């Protein structure tokens, strides 16, 4: 019997991060720090809060630092043992102790759909979440994170779900954009999905951001999806097949999202986290 509970999360982290060169020449972009923690740790913390304790990474060449980050550093532990700095490792120790981590490689950069397909051996025949660490999502004070919100929806509807937010019309060309039938406040049943449309061709200004919950049949849909522009396999094409054959939901989440794949968004996120999160702890 297939286990339909959701307890796994996939992080596609094989990209080169060219917009941050030369900083990312030898360091993964996912390890760039927002104040005192790397981007990818914020994502894993969000998954952990949502009860997703099996974490898979689809990595590439030059990404070893991510695996090292989610492992014990005996030399460092010994160096700061008994000092006033031990508490600085508490957050990462919690993640290491309470989650299982696994890694696989994406040998060719062929789009997000291909990256997710590359993680099939880690996710198995189970529903799973996907986090794009470039998108930093910060909940409002006292609220739960975006993935925790989406997991609750999955337990109710048992179908794939994408997180969305309204974006300015002159920015829709940067995103996958959905059209949908409203079900209740902030929740839509997807009827169409277009990858990076022009302003004139966009079905709405509801853009997909880097949080997904996917049912395991998505792998078959990706395998049947032909590569598009630049030879990339788009996850939006596979999700549209799911929507046409069954149901895909789009959820306008609560909280703030920062595009840390851009320098402007990265700086904005750093300032916000420093003022509203770091200084409050």
C-alpha positions in Angstrom: 0.0 0.0 0.0 1.4 3.4 -1.0 2.0 5.8 1.9 0.1 9.0 1.0 1.2 11.0 4.0 3.5 13.9 3.2 6.9 14.0 5.0 9.4 14.7 2.3 10.8 17.9 0.7 13.0 18.3 -2.4 15.5 21.2 -2.9 16.7 21.6 -6.5 20.1 23.3 -5.9 22.1 22.5 -9.0 22.0 26.0 -10.6 25.1 28.1 -11.0 23.9 31.4 -9.6 25.5 33.5 -12.3 23.7 36.7 -11.3 25.9 36.7 -8.2 29.2 36.2 -9.8 32.0 36.4 -8.7 30.6 35.5 -5.2 29.2 32.3 -6.6 32.3 31.2 -8.5 33.3 28.8 -5.8 30.4 29.0 -3.4 26.8 27.8 -4.0 24.3 30.6 -4.3 22.1 28.7 -1.8 24.9 29.2 0.8 24.8 33.0 0.5 23.9 34.3 4.0 20.8 36.3 4.9 22.3 37.9 8.0 23.7 34.9 9.8 22.2 31.9 8.1 22.5 30.6 4.5 19.5 30.8 2.3 19.1 27.1 2.1 18.9 26.8 5.9 15.9 29.0 6.0 14.2 26.7 3.5 15.0 23.6 5.5 13.7 25.3 8.6 10.5 26.0 6.8 10.2 22.4 5.8 11.0 21.2 9.3 8.3 23.4 10.8 5.8 21.8 8.3 6.7 18.3 9.5 8.7 17.4 6.4 11.7 15.7 8.0 13.1 13.8 5.0 15.0 16.3 2.9 16.4 15.6 -0.5 18.8 17.8 -2.5 19.3 17.7 -6.3 22.8 19.1 -6.5 25.5 19.7 -9.2 29.2 20.2 -9.4 30.6 22.6 -6.9 27.8 22.2 -4.4 29.6 20.2 -1.7 29.3 23.0 0.8 25.5 22.3 1.1 26.1 18.8 2.2 28.8 19.9 4.6 26.5 22.5 6.1 23.9 19.8 7.1 26.6 17.6 8.7 28.6 17.8 11.9 31.9 19.7 11.8 33.9 18.0 14.5 36.8 20.4 14.2 34.5 23.4 14.6 32.6 21.8 17.5 35.8 21.1 19.3 37.1 24.6 18.7 34.1 26.3 20.3 33.3 23.7 22.9 32.6 25.5 26.2 32.8 28.9 24.7 30.1 31.5 24.5 29.7 30.8 20.8 28.2 27.3 21.1 24.6 28.7 21.1 25.2 30.0 17.5 25.1 26.4 16.2 21.9 25.5 18.0 19.6 26.1 15.0 21.7 23.9 12.6 22.2 21.2 15.2 18.4 20.9 15.6 18.0 20.4 11.8 20.8 17.8 11.7 19.5 15.9 14.6 15.8 15.9 13.6 15.9 15.4 9.8 17.3 12.9 7.3 19.2 14.3 4.4 19.9 12.7 1.0 21.7 14.0 -2.1 21.6 13.2 -5.8 23.1 14.9 -8.9 21.6 16.6 -11.8 24.2 16.1 -14.5 22.7 18.4 -17.1 20.9 21.7 -16.4 17.6 21.2 -18.3 15.1 23.2 -16.3 13.2 22.9 -13.1 11.0 20.0 -14.4 14.2 18.0 -15.1 15.6 18.8 -11.7 12.5 17.6 -10.0 12.6 14.4 -12.1 16.2 13.9 -11.1 15.0 13.7 -7.5 12.6 10.9 -8.1 14.9 8.3 -6.5 14.9 10.4 -3.3 11.1 11.1 -3.1 9.8 7.7 -4.2 6.1 7.1 -4.7 4.9 9.7 -2.2 3.6 13.3 -2.2 6.4 15.8 -1.5 7.1 19.5 -1.3 9.5 21.4 -3.4 11.4 24.5 -2.2 13.4 26.8 -4.3 15.8 28.3 -1.9 16.1 31.5 -4.0 12.6 32.4 -2.7 12.9 33.4 0.9 9.5 33.3 2.6 9.0 34.9 6.0 5.8 34.5 7.9 4.1 37.3 9.7 4.8 37.4 13.4 3.0 34.5 15.2 1.9 32.9 11.9 3.1 29.6 10.4 5.3 29.3 7.4 4.2 28.9 3.8 4.9 25.1 3.6 3.0 24.5 6.8 0.0 26.4 5.3 0.3 24.3 2.1 0.6 21.0 3.9 -2.7 21.7 5.7 -4.3 22.3 2.3 -2.8 19.1 0.9 -4.2 17.0 3.7 -7.7 18.4 2.9 -7.6 18.2 -1.0 -4.9 15.6 -1.7 -3.7 17.1 -5.0 -0.8 19.2 -6.3 -0.6 22.8 -5.0 1.5 25.8 -6.1 2.1 28.9 -4.1 1.2 32.1 -5.9 1.3 35.9 -5.3 0.2 38.9 -7.2 3.0 40.6 -9.1 3.0 43.8 -11.2 1.9 43.2 -14.8 5.2 44.3 -16.2 6.9 41.5 -14.2 4.8 38.5 -15.3 7.3 37.6 -17.9 9.6 36.4 -15.1 7.2 33.8 -13.7 4.9 30.9 -14.4 1.4 32.5 -14.3 -1.9 30.8 -13.6 -5.5 31.3 -14.5 -8.0 29.8 -12.1 -11.5 29.5 -10.7 -11.8 30.9 -7.2 -12.7 28.3 -4.6 -12.5 30.4 -1.5 -10.3 33.3 -0.3 -6.8 32.9 -1.7 -7.4 29.5 -3.2 -8.0 28.7 -6.9 -8.5 25.7 -9.0 -6.0 26.0 -11.9 -7.5 26.1 -15.4 -4.4 27.4 -17.2 -0.7 27.9 -16.6 1.8 29.7 -18.8 5.5 29.9 -18.4 7.0 33.4 -18.6 4.3 35.0 -20.8 4.4 38.4 -22.2 2.3 41.1 -20.5 -0.2 40.8 -23.3 -0.5 37.0 -23.2 -0.5 36.5 -19.4 -3.8 35.0 -18.2 -3.5 36.9 -14.9 -1.0 38.5 -12.6 -1.0 35.5 -10.2 2.6 34.3 -10.4 3.9 31.0 -9.1 6.7 31.3 -6.6 9.2 28.7 -5.3 6.9 26.5 -3.1 5.1 23.4 -4.4 3.4 20.3 -3.2 3.4 17.6 -5.8 1.7 14.2 -6.0 3.9 11.4 -7.2 2.3 11.1 -10.6 4.0 14.4 -11.5 7.1 12.3 -12.4 5.2 10.5 -15.3 3.9 13.9 -16.5 7.4 15.3 -16.5 8.7 12.3 -18.4 6.0 12.9 -21.1 6.8 16.6 -21.3 8.9 17.7 -24.3 11.7 20.3 -23.7 10.7 23.8 -24.6 12.7 27.0 -24.9 16.5 26.6 -24.4 16.0 22.8 -24.1 14.4 23.1 -20.7 11.7 20.9 -19.3 9.2 23.2 -17.5 7.4 22.0 -14.4 4.5 24.3 -15.4 3.8 22.1 -18.5 3.7 19.0 -16.4 1.4 20.7 -13.8 -0.9 21.9 -16.5 -1.3 18.2 -17.6 -2.2 17.4 -14.0 -4.7 20.2 -13.9 -6.4 19.1 -17.2 -6.6 15.5 -16.1 -7.5 16.1 -12.4 -6.9 19.0 -10.1 -4.1 21.4 -9.3 -4.7 24.2 -6.7 -3.0 27.6 -6.5 -2.7 29.2 -3.1 -2.2 32.8 -2.3 -0.1 32.4 0.8 0.2 34.5 3.9 3.6 36.1 4.6 6.4 37.9 2.7 8.4 36.5 -0.1 11.8 37.9 -1.3 13.4 37.0 -4.7 16.9 36.3 -3.5 17.9 35.2 -6.9 18.2 38.9 -7.7 20.6 41.2 -6.0 17.9 43.8 -5.2 15.7 41.1 -3.6 18.7 39.7 -1.7 19.5 43.1 -0.2 15.9 43.7 0.6 15.6 40.3 2.3 18.8 40.9 4.3 17.5 44.3 5.6 14.1 42.9 6.5 15.4 39.8 8.3 17.9 41.9 10.2 15.2 44.4 11.4 12.2 42.1 11.9 13.7 38.6 12.7 17.3 38.7 13.8 17.0 41.7 16.1 13.9 40.2 17.7 15.5 36.9 18.7 
